[in-house]
Amino acid sequence: MSDKLRYALIGCGRIAPNHLAAAYANPDKVQIAAVCDIVPERMEEVLACLPEKERAAVRRYTDYRQLLAEEKPQLCAVATESGNHATISLDAIEAGSHMIIEKPIALSMGDGRALIEAAERKGVKLCACHQNRFNKSIGKIREAVEDRRFGKMLHGTVHVRWFRDEGYYKQAPWRGTWAQDGGTLMNQCIHSIDLLRWMMGDEVDEVMAYTDNLAHDCMEAEDLGLALLRFKSGAYGLIEGTANIYPQNLEETLYLFGRDGTVKAGGKSVNIIEEWSFRDGLDDPAAVMTEFAENPPNVYGFGHTPLYADVIDAIANNREPYIDGEAGLRALELVLAIYRSAAEGRPVKLPLGDCATTDFAGRFGR
């Protein structure tokens, strides 16, 4: 019997090729057993990246429950519309599968907590797919954080200034809906929001925010979000996310400011270090910026492959993945706290109680 992990991909949309390629990058450890999508043509499009022999061996399903029952996968990735992440992943966990869940892991705090509880109870690994944590640039910055090279952290900011037109939302009608997605902060900005919270120490005390829908009658949720955070350390954070930049994506940037250090990461998916200044003078900024730069073909970056390698190793060595379910829940919590603050016009304290994207249905009259 093969000792490879039987792998299944559920959901074959826009991000699915990155998942399949990352699984295929581990041929000695992973067997791609099955894929699932309610639209058969999508499965064929995604599988086209595999060699013909491997492609022919992959089973196709339009019902994920049938896949779970017949294939009994040991590792599943869920890359469906966001509103179905939790339901499908809970079913897969109950079937005994380790999980990689595309961002966000859920659209409610209750579902996010349920995923973590179920994974612990079933003894399976749960990974939130915040793949930008595996960027070379982000790894270098995180090393500086852990080595306390910044000194006292003062504040950090993220700016996601992107463009999404009406065609993007009409291409997949679930996008921009409260029941299946949320808006720009939940979909386009959650990776950078995750990075800001992680780099600044995770512990957020309070959030004050505005959100609005200024230019997208075709969607229900926000296309602009502005938030100010206060961390329990006394540091501050600033989040700016928009899908309204004409005529194309402008930037995704992360700034970290400490008493003894300043860093800026930019590029298509914060994969380039654009500023590297530390009082300790331990390294050459120009050399760091050259060595820790990547040029991915799109905003998804190169992070899925190392993320998969980490999860496979976590399963083999019975440890937690580098990006576990709690990390996914913290990113979700911060977006939902921003939504609540904006809707109620007041600061919101964390930790956040029960909250879901559907709590804000109709907020912008759509």
Stockholm file with secondary structure:
# STOCKHOLM 1.0

chainA/1-366         MSDKLRYALIGCGRIAPNHLAAAYANPDKVQIAAVCDIVPERMEEVLACLPEKERAAVRRYTDYRQLLAEEKPQLCAVATESGNHATISLDAIEAGSHMIIEKPIALSMGDGRALIEAAERKGVKLCACHQNRFNKSIGKIREAVEDRRFGKMLHGTVHVRWFRDEGYYKQAPWRGTWAQDGGTLMNQCIHSIDLLRWMMGDEVDEVMAYTDNLAHDCMEAEDLGLALLRFKSGAYGLIEGTANIYPQNLEETLYLFGRDGTVKAGGKSVNIIEEWSFRDGLDDPAAVMTEFAENPPNVYGFGHTPLYADVIDAIANNREPYIDGEAGLRALELVLAIYRSAAEGRPVKLPLGDCATTDFAGRFGR
#=GR chainA/1-366 SS CCCSEEEEEECCSTTHHHHHHHHHTCTTTEEEEEEECSSHHHHHHHHTTSCHHHHHHSEEESCHHHHHHHHCCSEEEECSCGGGHHHHHHHHHHTTCEEEEESSSCSBHHHHHHHHHHHHHHTCCEEEECGGGGSHHHHHHHHHHHTTTTCSEEEEEEEEECBCCHHHHHHSTTTTCTTTTCCHHHHTSHHHHHHHHHHTTSCEEEEEEEEECSSCTTCSSCSEEEEEEEETTSCEEEEEEESBCSSSCCEEEEEEEETTEEEEEETTTTCEEEEEEETTCCSCHHHHHHHTCCCCSSTTTTTHHHHHHHHHHHHHHTCCCSSBHHHHHHHHHHHHHHHHHHHHTSCEESSCCSCBGGGGTTTTCC
#=GC SS_cons         CCCSEEEEEECCSTTHHHHHHHHHTCTTTEEEEEEECSSHHHHHHHHTTSCHHHHHHSEEESCHHHHHHHHCCSEEEECSCGGGHHHHHHHHHHTTCEEEEESSSCSBHHHHHHHHHHHHHHTCCEEEECGGGGSHHHHHHHHHHHTTTTCSEEEEEEEEECBCCHHHHHHSTTTTCTTTTCCHHHHTSHHHHHHHHHHTTSCEEEEEEEEECSSCTTCSSCSEEEEEEEETTSCEEEEEEESBCSSSCCEEEEEEEETTEEEEEETTTTCEEEEEEETTCCSCHHHHHHHTCCCCSSTTTTTHHHHHHHHHHHHHHTCCCSSBHHHHHHHHHHHHHHHHHHHHTSCEESSCCSCBGGGGTTTTCC
//
